[in-house]
Amino acid sequence: MEFSAKQIADIIGGRVEGNPDAPLQTFDKIESAGPKALTFLSNPKYASFLYTSKAGAVLIAEDFVPTQPVEVTLIRVADPYAALAQLMRMVDELTRPRPCGVEQPSFVDESVTVPSDAYIGAFAYVGKGVKLGAGVQIHPQAYVGAGVTIGDGTVIYPGVKIYHGCKIGNRCVIHAGAVIGADGFGFAPMADGTYSKIPQLGYVEIDDDVEIGANTTIDRATMGRTHISRGTKLDNLIQIAHNVEVGANTVMASQVGVAGSAKIGSNCMIGGQVGIAGHITVGDKVNVGAQTGIPSSVPSDKTLMGYPAIDSSKWLRQCVYLNRLPDLFQRVSQIEKNINNK
């Protein structure tokens, strides 16, 4: 599949500087892109590669001003990263395989109506009373328990396990190995030192347009629901505990852990390995740096780092002071010696 630089610009509302007929067949990073590759520049630290790039064309911001001569064809757009994402989605739609039908061997309970455009892969299991939307894809070795609902256009990749009674919305993507609806971690300590299991009688509800990464786990509620709101994106290897609520359009990077009954707002950005305590509330539009620990509730519109979590600017100042501690101790030690020698 080949497009010219002008055709690409027309699709994304861009403007060509250079050769409008430059042929483009693939995508690549700016430092390694070849003559028929489209690349992009959005981070200024990679600007030096622009002047040596062999790419067919580079997506670049309208307001970017080169500091050296540029030989490569440019396509100027308002947001190069967003434009690249738009193009990659288009190519994905055109090239992604669209399997259809029920492969054998697989098990689909006789109570399940399979839409004509749905796909159920070999060795998949679809239990009693499952409701499948149009265009659903359930890939090989996936398990869909009794009474599960899966909305239109949702893709369930190989090895996903969805326990009974869970609800998945439209256009969701659940990647390989994810587990939706396993029991929450509920055990009551007994007088003899043992633990009695508390039955987890709730379910998981995932709204439309949610993406869940590989090997991420979302536990069912003790009572009621664990809820992931529309548009939220979860990376690989995330743990969402029972009765957690995650607001709309929130994103979490790998290895985040959210303890039971925490409430996380909308449009939050949570970095890798963040830990969030149970039974607390995190407001809307909260940004959290990697490895931060959040032990108590946080209001909206905060940027946090460190443990316990504090304002990011304060945390960065503390890091500077911490790095200066060895010099400070050395100076104090020298002062003490000077005093003792008098």
N, C-alpha and C positions, 0 to 999 in steps of 0.2 A: 504494500500500500504506500503510495507516494503522493505528497502534496507539495505545492510550491510555497515559498515564503509568503507570497501575496494571498494565496488561498487560506493559509493559516491565519494571517492577519485579519482577513475578512471574517473568519469564524469567531475570533475573540475580540473584534473591534480594535485591532491594533494598527500601527502605522509602520511601513517598511522604510528602512534606511539602508540602501545598498542594492543588492540584486533581487528584484521581486520574483525572478524565476528560479532562485536557488532551490534545488530538489531536496526534500526532507522525507526520510523513511523511518527514523527511529528517534529515541530520546537517549541522552547521555549526560554525564556530569561535565561541567564546563572545562575541567582540567584534562579530560580524556576524550571529549567528543570529536568524532571524525567528520569528514566533508558532507555526509548526508544525515547528520544528527542535529536535532533541535535541542538546545540547552537553555539555561536561564541564569540570570544574575540577580539575586535579591539581597544577599549578604555582602556588605562592603568589603569584608576581609578577603573575599575571593575576587575582588576587582582586578587584581594584577593578571589573572588568567585571561581576561577579556582581550588583552593586547597581543597575546600569543595564541589565542584559540584557533583551532582548525575546524570548528563547527560549521555546519551549513548555515545556521542562523542562531541568534541569541535573543531570548526574550529579556527585555530590559525596561526599567521604569522610565516613564515620560520625562521625569525631572533629572535623570542621571546625566552628569556632565563628564565626558571622558577627559582624562589628564594627559593622554597620549594619543597618537593616531590609531584608529581602529580600522582593520581591514575586513573583519567579518561582517556579514549582513546582520543588521539589528531589526528587531520587531519591537517597537515601543508600545507599552501598555501601562495602564494605571497601576497594576499589581502583578509583577511577573510570576510570583508563586501561585497566586489564584488562577492566572491564565494557564499556567502549566497544568494545574490540577484539572481545569475544565477540559483541556485537550486530552489528557490521559484518561479521563472518564469517557470521553467520546471514543477513543481508540479501544478502550476496554469493552464498551458496549458493542463495537463492531466486530471484535475479534474473539471475545470470550466464548468458549463452547457452551451451547444451550442444550443439555441433555433433556430427554423427555421420555416418559413411560416408566414402567415398573420392571426393574431388572430382577432376574431370578438367579440364585435363591434369595428371597427376602420374605418377611412376614408382614402382611397388612391385615389387620383384623377385619372380619366381614362387615362390621358396623361402620367402617370408614369409607367415605366417598372420596375417591381420588380424582381431582380435576383433570381434564383432558390434557392440559399443558403442564402438569406437575411431573416431577421426577423423583423416583425412589430407587436408590442404588442397591446393588447386591449386598446381602447380609444385613440390611437395615431392618429395624423392628418398629412397627407402628401399631400401638396398642388400641384397646377397645375405646370407642367413643372419641377418638382424636378427630379434630376438625381442621382441615387443610384448606388454605386459601388458594386462589388462582396463581399459577406459576411458581408454586413452592418447589424448592429443591432440597431433598434429603439425601445426602451422599452416603456411600457405602459405610456400613458398620455403625451408623448412628442409631441411637435408641430414643424413641419418643413414647413416653409412658401414657397410661390410660387417662383420658379426659383432657389431654393437652390441646390447646388451640394455637395454631400457627397462621399468621396473616398472609395476605397476598404478597408474592414476590420475595418472601424471606428465604434465605439460603442457610441450610444447616450442613456444615462441612463434616468430613469423615470423623467418626469417633466421638461426636458430641453426644452427651447424655442429658436428656430433658426428663426429669422425674414427673410423676403423675400430677395432673391438675394445674400445671403452670400455663401461663398465657404469654404468647409471643406476638408482637404486633406486625404491622406491614413493613416490608422492605428492610427487615433486619438482616444482619450477617453475623453468624455465630461460628467461630473458627474451631479448627480441629482440637479435640480433647477438652473443650469447655464442659463444665457440669453445671446445669441449671436446676435448682430445686433439691439438692441434697439436704439432709437434716442440718438445722442450725446447731451450734455447739451449746446444748442445754443439758446440764447435769446438776442435780441437787445433792449437796454433801449430806451424808447421813451420820448419825451418832457413832456408828462403829467404824468410821473412816472410809467407807465405801461411797460410791456415787450412784444415785438413782437417775436414770434417763428421764428427761422431760419430753414427752411426745411433741413433735413439731407438726402441728396440724394446719399450718397456713400454706401459702403458695408463693411463687414468684410471678410478678407481672412486669413485662418488658414492653414499653410503648414503641411506637413506630420509629423507624430510621435509626435504631440503635445498632452499634457494632461492638462485638465482644471478642476479644483476642483469644488466642490459643491457650488452653490450660487455665483459663480464668474460671473461678468458682463463685457462684451466687447462691447462697443458702436460702432455703425456704423459711418462712416466718414461723415463729412459735404459734402465734395466732394472727389472723389477718394476712398481710402481704409484705414481702420485700419488693420494693418498687424502683425500677429504673425508668426515668422519664425520657420523653422523645428526644432524639438527636444526640444522646449521650454516646461517647466513644470510650471504651475500656480497652487498654492494651493487654498484652499477654501476662499471665501469671499474677493476676489480681485476686484478692480475697474480699468478697462482700458478704458480711455476716447477716444473720437473721434480723428481719424487721428494719433493715437499713432503707432509707429513702434517698435517692439521688435525683437532683433536679434536672431540668432540661438543658441540653447542649453543654454538659460538663464533660471534661476530658481528664482521663487519668493515665499516667504512664506506668510502666511495668513495676510489679512488686508492691504496689500500694495495698495496704491492709486497712479495712474499715470494720471496726468492732460493732457489736450488735446494737440496734436501735439508734444509731447515729443518723442525723439528718443533714444532708449536704445540699446546698442551694444550686441554683441554675448558673450556667456560664462560668463555672469555676475551672481553673487549670491547676492540676495537682501533679507534681513531679514524681519521679521514680522513688520507690522505697519509703514513701510517706506513711506514717502510722497515725490513724485517727481513732481516738478513744470512743468507747460506747456511750450512748445516751447523751450525746452532746449535739449542738447545732452549729453548722458552718454556713454562713450567710451566702448571698449571691455574689458573683464576680470576685471571688477570693482566689488569689494566686498563691500557690504553695511550692517553695523550692524543694529540690530532691532531699530525701532523708530527714525531712522535718518531722517532728513529733507534735501532735496537737492533742493535749490532754484536757482542754476545756473549750467551751463554746467561743465562736469567733463571729463578730459582726460582719456585715457585707463590706465589699470594696476594700479589702485588706490584702497586703502582700507580705507573706510570712516566710521565715526561715529559722532553722535551728531547733534545739530542744532544751527546754520547752519553747514552743513556737513564739517568736517575737517579730516585731516589724523588721523587714529585711534590711533597711538602712542601719538600724541599730545593731543587727546581727553582724553585718559586714564591718562595722566599726569595732565590735568586740573581737572579730577575727584579726584585725590589724593590731589591736592591743595585745592579743594573745601571742602573736608572732614576735612582738617586741619584749615579751617577758624575760627571755634569757639575757638580753642586754641589760634590762632593768635590774635583774638579780645580780649580775656582774657588777654593775655600778654601785648598788647598795653594799655588796660585799667589800668593794674597794673603799667605800666611805667608812665602813665599820673598821677596816684595817687602819685607815688613816687616823681615825679617832683613837683606836687602841694604842697606836704608836706615839701619840702625843704625851 
